[in-house]
Amino acid sequence: MLPAQHRLTERGELTATVRGPGARRQGSRLLVVHARHTDARSALPPRVGVVVSKAVGNAVARNRVKRRLRAQVAPLLPAVPPGTDLVLRANPAAAGATSAQIGEALARAIGSLTAEIAPAGAGR
């Protein structure tokens, strides 16, 4: 479970992270990670939202994928610049993936996105 300060729960904030100005995206076969850095939040910790659609599977499969995503993203949060919102969107292939596979895909995507965000947020 992610601490409350790292949770992104409001629908409007999720939408802004996915579609808003300055939003970036990095994907793989298992998942898509959307990131958005906001200067107004640059002193606040990064937040994470998880989206798993019914295409991934039944409720048991979706909840398993959500738990795995949360568990794998928690140790990666210190590498994410403050003021950044992330939305993790699982693809249907994530239901059949192991935690290690999900973790590798997540680390690659977040690493790529933080490299893109870091120059823009260097003036923090």
Chimera marker file (.cmm) of the C-alpha trace (Angstrom):
<marker_set name="trace">
<marker id="1" x="0.000" y="0.000" z="0.000" r="1" g="1" b="0" radius="0.5"/>
<marker id="2" x="1.301" y="3.423" z="-0.925" r="1" g="1" b="0" radius="0.5"/>
<marker id="3" x="1.281" y="6.141" z="1.760" r="1" g="1" b="0" radius="0.5"/>
<marker id="4" x="-1.543" y="8.668" z="1.325" r="1" g="1" b="0" radius="0.5"/>
<marker id="5" x="0.870" y="11.419" z="0.250" r="1" g="1" b="0" radius="0.5"/>
<marker id="6" x="1.869" y="9.309" z="-2.775" r="1" g="1" b="0" radius="0.5"/>
<marker id="7" x="-1.663" y="8.434" z="-3.954" r="1" g="1" b="0" radius="0.5"/>
<marker id="8" x="-3.322" y="10.051" z="-6.940" r="1" g="1" b="0" radius="0.5"/>
<marker id="9" x="-7.041" y="9.387" z="-6.570" r="1" g="1" b="0" radius="0.5"/>
<marker id="10" x="-9.080" y="12.246" z="-8.047" r="1" g="1" b="0" radius="0.5"/>
<marker id="11" x="-10.464" y="11.597" z="-11.513" r="1" g="1" b="0" radius="0.5"/>
<marker id="12" x="-9.593" y="15.091" z="-12.729" r="1" g="1" b="0" radius="0.5"/>
<marker id="13" x="-5.977" y="14.680" z="-11.652" r="1" g="1" b="0" radius="0.5"/>
<marker id="14" x="-5.746" y="11.299" z="-13.383" r="1" g="1" b="0" radius="0.5"/>
<marker id="15" x="-7.161" y="12.813" z="-16.573" r="1" g="1" b="0" radius="0.5"/>
<marker id="16" x="-4.785" y="15.782" z="-16.398" r="1" g="1" b="0" radius="0.5"/>
<marker id="17" x="-1.829" y="13.419" z="-16.011" r="1" g="1" b="0" radius="0.5"/>
<marker id="18" x="-2.877" y="11.337" z="-19.003" r="1" g="1" b="0" radius="0.5"/>
<marker id="19" x="-4.109" y="14.078" z="-21.349" r="1" g="1" b="0" radius="0.5"/>
<marker id="20" x="-3.071" y="17.436" z="-19.911" r="1" g="1" b="0" radius="0.5"/>
<marker id="21" x="-0.399" y="19.835" z="-21.124" r="1" g="1" b="0" radius="0.5"/>
<marker id="22" x="3.108" y="18.581" z="-20.506" r="1" g="1" b="0" radius="0.5"/>
<marker id="23" x="1.967" y="14.964" z="-20.172" r="1" g="1" b="0" radius="0.5"/>
<marker id="24" x="4.456" y="12.318" z="-21.315" r="1" g="1" b="0" radius="0.5"/>
<marker id="25" x="3.915" y="8.628" z="-22.002" r="1" g="1" b="0" radius="0.5"/>
<marker id="26" x="6.118" y="5.543" z="-22.116" r="1" g="1" b="0" radius="0.5"/>
<marker id="27" x="4.759" y="2.086" z="-22.786" r="1" g="1" b="0" radius="0.5"/>
<marker id="28" x="5.531" y="-1.570" z="-23.159" r="1" g="1" b="0" radius="0.5"/>
<marker id="29" x="3.639" y="-4.775" z="-23.808" r="1" g="1" b="0" radius="0.5"/>
<marker id="30" x="2.613" y="-4.961" z="-20.127" r="1" g="1" b="0" radius="0.5"/>
<marker id="31" x="1.826" y="-1.387" z="-19.186" r="1" g="1" b="0" radius="0.5"/>
<marker id="32" x="1.796" y="2.280" z="-20.089" r="1" g="1" b="0" radius="0.5"/>
<marker id="33" x="3.136" y="4.917" z="-17.718" r="1" g="1" b="0" radius="0.5"/>
<marker id="34" x="1.898" y="8.495" z="-18.063" r="1" g="1" b="0" radius="0.5"/>
<marker id="35" x="3.835" y="11.269" z="-16.300" r="1" g="1" b="0" radius="0.5"/>
<marker id="36" x="3.259" y="14.962" z="-15.783" r="1" g="1" b="0" radius="0.5"/>
<marker id="37" x="5.437" y="17.377" z="-13.834" r="1" g="1" b="0" radius="0.5"/>
<marker id="38" x="3.782" y="20.437" z="-12.305" r="1" g="1" b="0" radius="0.5"/>
<marker id="39" x="5.914" y="23.333" z="-11.082" r="1" g="1" b="0" radius="0.5"/>
<marker id="40" x="3.150" y="24.324" z="-8.656" r="1" g="1" b="0" radius="0.5"/>
<marker id="41" x="3.663" y="20.973" z="-6.891" r="1" g="1" b="0" radius="0.5"/>
<marker id="42" x="7.466" y="20.929" z="-7.152" r="1" g="1" b="0" radius="0.5"/>
<marker id="43" x="7.905" y="20.863" z="-3.356" r="1" g="1" b="0" radius="0.5"/>
<marker id="44" x="5.445" y="17.979" z="-2.904" r="1" g="1" b="0" radius="0.5"/>
<marker id="45" x="6.236" y="14.269" z="-3.215" r="1" g="1" b="0" radius="0.5"/>
<marker id="46" x="5.415" y="12.359" z="-6.404" r="1" g="1" b="0" radius="0.5"/>
<marker id="47" x="1.973" y="10.778" z="-6.633" r="1" g="1" b="0" radius="0.5"/>
<marker id="48" x="0.875" y="7.566" z="-8.363" r="1" g="1" b="0" radius="0.5"/>
<marker id="49" x="-2.485" y="6.476" z="-9.735" r="1" g="1" b="0" radius="0.5"/>
<marker id="50" x="-3.255" y="2.976" z="-11.033" r="1" g="1" b="0" radius="0.5"/>
<marker id="51" x="-5.742" y="2.199" z="-13.815" r="1" g="1" b="0" radius="0.5"/>
<marker id="52" x="-6.653" y="-1.401" z="-14.660" r="1" g="1" b="0" radius="0.5"/>
<marker id="53" x="-9.558" y="-1.918" z="-17.077" r="1" g="1" b="0" radius="0.5"/>
<marker id="54" x="-11.845" y="-4.904" z="-17.419" r="1" g="1" b="0" radius="0.5"/>
<marker id="55" x="-9.879" y="-5.907" z="-20.516" r="1" g="1" b="0" radius="0.5"/>
<marker id="56" x="-7.160" y="-7.154" z="-18.144" r="1" g="1" b="0" radius="0.5"/>
<marker id="57" x="-9.433" y="-9.823" z="-16.689" r="1" g="1" b="0" radius="0.5"/>
<marker id="58" x="-11.944" y="-10.528" z="-13.969" r="1" g="1" b="0" radius="0.5"/>
<marker id="59" x="-11.919" y="-8.743" z="-10.596" r="1" g="1" b="0" radius="0.5"/>
<marker id="60" x="-9.402" y="-11.163" z="-9.097" r="1" g="1" b="0" radius="0.5"/>
<marker id="61" x="-6.944" y="-10.643" z="-11.954" r="1" g="1" b="0" radius="0.5"/>
<marker id="62" x="-7.389" y="-6.850" z="-11.941" r="1" g="1" b="0" radius="0.5"/>
<marker id="63" x="-6.813" y="-6.588" z="-8.197" r="1" g="1" b="0" radius="0.5"/>
<marker id="64" x="-3.733" y="-8.823" z="-8.421" r="1" g="1" b="0" radius="0.5"/>
<marker id="65" x="-2.287" y="-6.573" z="-11.134" r="1" g="1" b="0" radius="0.5"/>
<marker id="66" x="-3.048" y="-3.457" z="-9.060" r="1" g="1" b="0" radius="0.5"/>
<marker id="67" x="-1.330" y="-4.901" z="-5.988" r="1" g="1" b="0" radius="0.5"/>
<marker id="68" x="1.717" y="-5.871" z="-8.042" r="1" g="1" b="0" radius="0.5"/>
<marker id="69" x="1.948" y="-2.434" z="-9.652" r="1" g="1" b="0" radius="0.5"/>
<marker id="70" x="1.748" y="-0.665" z="-6.289" r="1" g="1" b="0" radius="0.5"/>
<marker id="71" x="4.339" y="-2.991" z="-4.760" r="1" g="1" b="0" radius="0.5"/>
<marker id="72" x="6.744" y="-2.520" z="-7.675" r="1" g="1" b="0" radius="0.5"/>
<marker id="73" x="6.410" y="1.278" z="-7.909" r="1" g="1" b="0" radius="0.5"/>
<marker id="74" x="6.965" y="2.008" z="-4.189" r="1" g="1" b="0" radius="0.5"/>
<marker id="75" x="10.760" y="1.468" z="-4.220" r="1" g="1" b="0" radius="0.5"/>
<marker id="76" x="11.056" y="3.513" z="-7.441" r="1" g="1" b="0" radius="0.5"/>
<marker id="77" x="9.434" y="6.664" z="-6.019" r="1" g="1" b="0" radius="0.5"/>
<marker id="78" x="12.642" y="8.187" z="-4.586" r="1" g="1" b="0" radius="0.5"/>
<marker id="79" x="13.999" y="8.396" z="-8.155" r="1" g="1" b="0" radius="0.5"/>
<marker id="80" x="10.931" y="10.322" z="-9.380" r="1" g="1" b="0" radius="0.5"/>
<marker id="81" x="11.289" y="14.134" z="-9.224" r="1" g="1" b="0" radius="0.5"/>
<marker id="82" x="9.067" y="15.895" z="-6.665" r="1" g="1" b="0" radius="0.5"/>
<marker id="83" x="5.943" y="17.422" z="-8.160" r="1" g="1" b="0" radius="0.5"/>
<marker id="84" x="5.487" y="14.587" z="-10.646" r="1" g="1" b="0" radius="0.5"/>
<marker id="85" x="2.251" y="12.671" z="-11.059" r="1" g="1" b="0" radius="0.5"/>
<marker id="86" x="2.342" y="9.167" z="-12.562" r="1" g="1" b="0" radius="0.5"/>
<marker id="87" x="-0.537" y="7.089" z="-13.893" r="1" g="1" b="0" radius="0.5"/>
<marker id="88" x="0.174" y="3.388" z="-14.361" r="1" g="1" b="0" radius="0.5"/>
<marker id="89" x="-2.171" y="1.798" z="-16.905" r="1" g="1" b="0" radius="0.5"/>
<marker id="90" x="-2.056" y="-1.991" z="-17.177" r="1" g="1" b="0" radius="0.5"/>
<marker id="91" x="-2.405" y="-3.699" z="-20.545" r="1" g="1" b="0" radius="0.5"/>
<marker id="92" x="-4.155" y="-7.098" z="-20.783" r="1" g="1" b="0" radius="0.5"/>
<marker id="93" x="-0.784" y="-8.905" z="-20.969" r="1" g="1" b="0" radius="0.5"/>
<marker id="94" x="-0.050" y="-7.772" z="-17.388" r="1" g="1" b="0" radius="0.5"/>
<marker id="95" x="-2.509" y="-10.344" z="-16.043" r="1" g="1" b="0" radius="0.5"/>
<marker id="96" x="-0.224" y="-13.182" z="-17.137" r="1" g="1" b="0" radius="0.5"/>
<marker id="97" x="3.053" y="-11.513" z="-16.173" r="1" g="1" b="0" radius="0.5"/>
<marker id="98" x="5.109" y="-12.156" z="-13.062" r="1" g="1" b="0" radius="0.5"/>
<marker id="99" x="5.865" y="-9.450" z="-10.512" r="1" g="1" b="0" radius="0.5"/>
<marker id="100" x="9.465" y="-9.371" z="-11.722" r="1" g="1" b="0" radius="0.5"/>
<marker id="101" x="8.388" y="-8.783" z="-15.325" r="1" g="1" b="0" radius="0.5"/>
<marker id="102" x="6.029" y="-5.999" z="-14.261" r="1" g="1" b="0" radius="0.5"/>
<marker id="103" x="8.789" y="-4.465" z="-12.142" r="1" g="1" b="0" radius="0.5"/>
<marker id="104" x="11.289" y="-4.488" z="-15.011" r="1" g="1" b="0" radius="0.5"/>
<marker id="105" x="8.806" y="-2.876" z="-17.421" r="1" g="1" b="0" radius="0.5"/>
<marker id="106" x="7.874" y="-0.291" z="-14.804" r="1" g="1" b="0" radius="0.5"/>
<marker id="107" x="11.489" y="0.574" z="-13.970" r="1" g="1" b="0" radius="0.5"/>
<marker id="108" x="12.341" y="1.005" z="-17.676" r="1" g="1" b="0" radius="0.5"/>
<marker id="109" x="9.334" y="3.250" z="-18.309" r="1" g="1" b="0" radius="0.5"/>
<marker id="110" x="9.820" y="5.394" z="-15.208" r="1" g="1" b="0" radius="0.5"/>
<marker id="111" x="13.554" y="5.711" z="-15.881" r="1" g="1" b="0" radius="0.5"/>
<marker id="112" x="12.867" y="6.931" z="-19.403" r="1" g="1" b="0" radius="0.5"/>
<marker id="113" x="10.192" y="9.382" z="-18.259" r="1" g="1" b="0" radius="0.5"/>
<marker id="114" x="12.262" y="10.839" z="-15.423" r="1" g="1" b="0" radius="0.5"/>
<marker id="115" x="15.087" y="11.430" z="-17.895" r="1" g="1" b="0" radius="0.5"/>
<marker id="116" x="12.627" y="13.444" z="-20.024" r="1" g="1" b="0" radius="0.5"/>
<marker id="117" x="11.141" y="15.297" z="-17.061" r="1" g="1" b="0" radius="0.5"/>
<marker id="118" x="14.412" y="16.061" z="-15.227" r="1" g="1" b="0" radius="0.5"/>
<marker id="119" x="15.693" y="18.711" z="-17.696" r="1" g="1" b="0" radius="0.5"/>
<marker id="120" x="12.337" y="20.503" z="-17.637" r="1" g="1" b="0" radius="0.5"/>
<marker id="121" x="12.202" y="20.393" z="-13.854" r="1" g="1" b="0" radius="0.5"/>
<marker id="122" x="15.877" y="21.202" z="-13.283" r="1" g="1" b="0" radius="0.5"/>
<marker id="123" x="15.037" y="24.635" z="-11.940" r="1" g="1" b="0" radius="0.5"/>
<marker id="124" x="13.195" y="23.223" z="-8.937" r="1" g="1" b="0" radius="0.5"/>
<link id1="1" id2="2" r="1" g="1" b="0" radius="0.2"/>
<link id1="2" id2="3" r="1" g="1" b="0" radius="0.2"/>
<link id1="3" id2="4" r="1" g="1" b="0" radius="0.2"/>
<link id1="4" id2="5" r="1" g="1" b="0" radius="0.2"/>
<link id1="5" id2="6" r="1" g="1" b="0" radius="0.2"/>
<link id1="6" id2="7" r="1" g="1" b="0" radius="0.2"/>
<link id1="7" id2="8" r="1" g="1" b="0" radius="0.2"/>
<link id1="8" id2="9" r="1" g="1" b="0" radius="0.2"/>
<link id1="9" id2="10" r="1" g="1" b="0" radius="0.2"/>
<link id1="10" id2="11" r="1" g="1" b="0" radius="0.2"/>
<link id1="11" id2="12" r="1" g="1" b="0" radius="0.2"/>
<link id1="12" id2="13" r="1" g="1" b="0" radius="0.2"/>
<link id1="13" id2="14" r="1" g="1" b="0" radius="0.2"/>
<link id1="14" id2="15" r="1" g="1" b="0" radius="0.2"/>
<link id1="15" id2="16" r="1" g="1" b="0" radius="0.2"/>
<link id1="16" id2="17" r="1" g="1" b="0" radius="0.2"/>
<link id1="17" id2="18" r="1" g="1" b="0" radius="0.2"/>
<link id1="18" id2="19" r="1" g="1" b="0" radius="0.2"/>
<link id1="19" id2="20" r="1" g="1" b="0" radius="0.2"/>
<link id1="20" id2="21" r="1" g="1" b="0" radius="0.2"/>
<link id1="21" id2="22" r="1" g="1" b="0" radius="0.2"/>
<link id1="22" id2="23" r="1" g="1" b="0" radius="0.2"/>
<link id1="23" id2="24" r="1" g="1" b="0" radius="0.2"/>
<link id1="24" id2="25" r="1" g="1" b="0" radius="0.2"/>
<link id1="25" id2="26" r="1" g="1" b="0" radius="0.2"/>
<link id1="26" id2="27" r="1" g="1" b="0" radius="0.2"/>
<link id1="27" id2="28" r="1" g="1" b="0" radius="0.2"/>
<link id1="28" id2="29" r="1" g="1" b="0" radius="0.2"/>
<link id1="29" id2="30" r="1" g="1" b="0" radius="0.2"/>
<link id1="30" id2="31" r="1" g="1" b="0" radius="0.2"/>
<link id1="31" id2="32" r="1" g="1" b="0" radius="0.2"/>
<link id1="32" id2="33" r="1" g="1" b="0" radius="0.2"/>
<link id1="33" id2="34" r="1" g="1" b="0" radius="0.2"/>
<link id1="34" id2="35" r="1" g="1" b="0" radius="0.2"/>
<link id1="35" id2="36" r="1" g="1" b="0" radius="0.2"/>
<link id1="36" id2="37" r="1" g="1" b="0" radius="0.2"/>
<link id1="37" id2="38" r="1" g="1" b="0" radius="0.2"/>
<link id1="38" id2="39" r="1" g="1" b="0" radius="0.2"/>
<link id1="39" id2="40" r="1" g="1" b="0" radius="0.2"/>
<link id1="40" id2="41" r="1" g="1" b="0" radius="0.2"/>
<link id1="41" id2="42" r="1" g="1" b="0" radius="0.2"/>
<link id1="42" id2="43" r="1" g="1" b="0" radius="0.2"/>
<link id1="43" id2="44" r="1" g="1" b="0" radius="0.2"/>
<link id1="44" id2="45" r="1" g="1" b="0" radius="0.2"/>
<link id1="45" id2="46" r="1" g="1" b="0" radius="0.2"/>
<link id1="46" id2="47" r="1" g="1" b="0" radius="0.2"/>
<link id1="47" id2="48" r="1" g="1" b="0" radius="0.2"/>
<link id1="48" id2="49" r="1" g="1" b="0" radius="0.2"/>
<link id1="49" id2="50" r="1" g="1" b="0" radius="0.2"/>
<link id1="50" id2="51" r="1" g="1" b="0" radius="0.2"/>
<link id1="51" id2="52" r="1" g="1" b="0" radius="0.2"/>
<link id1="52" id2="53" r="1" g="1" b="0" radius="0.2"/>
<link id1="53" id2="54" r="1" g="1" b="0" radius="0.2"/>
<link id1="54" id2="55" r="1" g="1" b="0" radius="0.2"/>
<link id1="55" id2="56" r="1" g="1" b="0" radius="0.2"/>
<link id1="56" id2="57" r="1" g="1" b="0" radius="0.2"/>
<link id1="57" id2="58" r="1" g="1" b="0" radius="0.2"/>
<link id1="58" id2="59" r="1" g="1" b="0" radius="0.2"/>
<link id1="59" id2="60" r="1" g="1" b="0" radius="0.2"/>
<link id1="60" id2="61" r="1" g="1" b="0" radius="0.2"/>
<link id1="61" id2="62" r="1" g="1" b="0" radius="0.2"/>
<link id1="62" id2="63" r="1" g="1" b="0" radius="0.2"/>
<link id1="63" id2="64" r="1" g="1" b="0" radius="0.2"/>
<link id1="64" id2="65" r="1" g="1" b="0" radius="0.2"/>
<link id1="65" id2="66" r="1" g="1" b="0" radius="0.2"/>
<link id1="66" id2="67" r="1" g="1" b="0" radius="0.2"/>
<link id1="67" id2="68" r="1" g="1" b="0" radius="0.2"/>
<link id1="68" id2="69" r="1" g="1" b="0" radius="0.2"/>
<link id1="69" id2="70" r="1" g="1" b="0" radius="0.2"/>
<link id1="70" id2="71" r="1" g="1" b="0" radius="0.2"/>
<link id1="71" id2="72" r="1" g="1" b="0" radius="0.2"/>
<link id1="72" id2="73" r="1" g="1" b="0" radius="0.2"/>
<link id1="73" id2="74" r="1" g="1" b="0" radius="0.2"/>
<link id1="74" id2="75" r="1" g="1" b="0" radius="0.2"/>
<link id1="75" id2="76" r="1" g="1" b="0" radius="0.2"/>
<link id1="76" id2="77" r="1" g="1" b="0" radius="0.2"/>
<link id1="77" id2="78" r="1" g="1" b="0" radius="0.2"/>
<link id1="78" id2="79" r="1" g="1" b="0" radius="0.2"/>
<link id1="79" id2="80" r="1" g="1" b="0" radius="0.2"/>
<link id1="80" id2="81" r="1" g="1" b="0" radius="0.2"/>
<link id1="81" id2="82" r="1" g="1" b="0" radius="0.2"/>
<link id1="82" id2="83" r="1" g="1" b="0" radius="0.2"/>
<link id1="83" id2="84" r="1" g="1" b="0" radius="0.2"/>
<link id1="84" id2="85" r="1" g="1" b="0" radius="0.2"/>
<link id1="85" id2="86" r="1" g="1" b="0" radius="0.2"/>
<link id1="86" id2="87" r="1" g="1" b="0" radius="0.2"/>
<link id1="87" id2="88" r="1" g="1" b="0" radius="0.2"/>
<link id1="88" id2="89" r="1" g="1" b="0" radius="0.2"/>
<link id1="89" id2="90" r="1" g="1" b="0" radius="0.2"/>
<link id1="90" id2="91" r="1" g="1" b="0" radius="0.2"/>
<link id1="91" id2="92" r="1" g="1" b="0" radius="0.2"/>
<link id1="92" id2="93" r="1" g="1" b="0" radius="0.2"/>
<link id1="93" id2="94" r="1" g="1" b="0" radius="0.2"/>
<link id1="94" id2="95" r="1" g="1" b="0" radius="0.2"/>
<link id1="95" id2="96" r="1" g="1" b="0" radius="0.2"/>
<link id1="96" id2="97" r="1" g="1" b="0" radius="0.2"/>
<link id1="97" id2="98" r="1" g="1" b="0" radius="0.2"/>
<link id1="98" id2="99" r="1" g="1" b="0" radius="0.2"/>
<link id1="99" id2="100" r="1" g="1" b="0" radius="0.2"/>
<link id1="100" id2="101" r="1" g="1" b="0" radius="0.2"/>
<link id1="101" id2="102" r="1" g="1" b="0" radius="0.2"/>
<link id1="102" id2="103" r="1" g="1" b="0" radius="0.2"/>
<link id1="103" id2="104" r="1" g="1" b="0" radius="0.2"/>
<link id1="104" id2="105" r="1" g="1" b="0" radius="0.2"/>
<link id1="105" id2="106" r="1" g="1" b="0" radius="0.2"/>
<link id1="106" id2="107" r="1" g="1" b="0" radius="0.2"/>
<link id1="107" id2="108" r="1" g="1" b="0" radius="0.2"/>
<link id1="108" id2="109" r="1" g="1" b="0" radius="0.2"/>
<link id1="109" id2="110" r="1" g="1" b="0" radius="0.2"/>
<link id1="110" id2="111" r="1" g="1" b="0" radius="0.2"/>
<link id1="111" id2="112" r="1" g="1" b="0" radius="0.2"/>
<link id1="112" id2="113" r="1" g="1" b="0" radius="0.2"/>
<link id1="113" id2="114" r="1" g="1" b="0" radius="0.2"/>
<link id1="114" id2="115" r="1" g="1" b="0" radius="0.2"/>
<link id1="115" id2="116" r="1" g="1" b="0" radius="0.2"/>
<link id1="116" id2="117" r="1" g="1" b="0" radius="0.2"/>
<link id1="117" id2="118" r="1" g="1" b="0" radius="0.2"/>
<link id1="118" id2="119" r="1" g="1" b="0" radius="0.2"/>
<link id1="119" id2="120" r="1" g="1" b="0" radius="0.2"/>
<link id1="120" id2="121" r="1" g="1" b="0" radius="0.2"/>
<link id1="121" id2="122" r="1" g="1" b="0" radius="0.2"/>
<link id1="122" id2="123" r="1" g="1" b="0" radius="0.2"/>
<link id1="123" id2="124" r="1" g="1" b="0" radius="0.2"/>
</marker_set>
